[in-house]
Amino acid sequence: EDQVTQSPEALRLQEGESSSLNCSYTVSGLRGLFWYRQDPGKGPEFLFTLYSAGEEKEKERLKATLTKKESFLHITAPKPEDSATYLCAVQARNTDKLIFGTGTRLQVFP
Amino acid sequence: ETGVTQTPRHLVMGMTNKKSLKCEQHLGHNAMYWYKQSAKKPLELMFVYNFKEQTENNSVPSRFSPECPNSSHLFLHLHTLQPEDSALYLCASSPQGEGVYGYTFGSGTRLTVV
């Protein structure tokens, strides 16, 4: 069964304190792995798609990496506006369905 | 207007009421989805429509009834709901065909059943 597990459930950081969020997955042939950001009361907003092990994508203070079993979302020198829930999802071959994890709720304090 | 638009943003309904959620996408996508998001749970896929045809019903109770009149509009008709149905209901759309596509989500409808 395709499955996504995210850790930690919640993360509190001081502004400027870098850290990483983890997304472990099992899937019957990976078509793509997605990272989304969700602010309270809003829908998820697309951040990255990763396709194969070894791939990396960057956007401002965020960098996503992918191995055959997990993905990391690295946050470098975070700011309070990076506070949000970060969701990971996988898409298996021969399907358009996205299977989501429960997310990591990130809080960055000034 | 661009993206995926959901209305209403908030809805409070009694267990005997009938209401509908609306979703509209302006992206030219051919697939549309309903997801349910409850606290501390992963997003749960409810229904999938491809080119207006329902291709997936994820064992959703019959008190939820989807309708997709065309590729740009998706409705979720609600009747005789239970308090545990209170959640954020998200609509999403994606292109179809070759390639890897993520979803574009709407802002959701926060549903409270009293």
Interface residues (C-beta under 8 A of the other chain):
Chain A: V4 R31 G32 F34 Y36 G41 K42 G43 P44 E45 F46 T49 Y51 L87 A89 Q91 D96 K97 L98 I99 F100 G101 T102 G103
Chain B: V4 Q6 A31 K40 K41 P42 L43 L45 V48 N50 E56 L90 A92 S94 Q96 V100 Y101 G102 Y103 T104 F105 G106 S107 G108 R110
